Amino acid sequence: MSLRRPGQSAPSIPVTNNLKDFDFEALKALEVHVQSPDDFLTELAASKPEVMEAATREAAVNLTKTNPTWEDYLTLLGTGCGLPKYVASLRSRPVDVPSTAPPKVT
């Protein structure tokens, strides 16, 4: 079931770290919701935790030159990439996998 009226466009959610330059009241009237990457990924992780963890683990495995452990990768995402809430959501999940990234399958 769609909550949009016929001819109405889909909701728009720009994702940016540059939140300070947006007029949130004006965007609200247009049904545009701006989010930081951290909030966006955290919401996705809340709605699809298995998918988001799997995608993040795959991204870590693709770092073949540095081959970080899972914990090192999460630390990099949280501090170096500005995703502390997303990382907290990943860390709060039960751990059923090894702490190091598995070798990349080719």
Secondary structure as GFF3:
##gff-version 3
##sequence-region A 1 106
A	DSSP	three_ten_helix	19	21	.	.	.	ID=ss1
A	DSSP	alpha_helix	24	29	.	.	.	ID=ss2
A	DSSP	alpha_helix	37	47	.	.	.	ID=ss3
A	DSSP	alpha_helix	49	61	.	.	.	ID=ss4
A	DSSP	alpha_helix	70	75	.	.	.	ID=ss5
A	DSSP	pi_helix	76	80	.	.	.	ID=ss6
A	DSSP	alpha_helix	84	91	.	.	.	ID=ss7
###
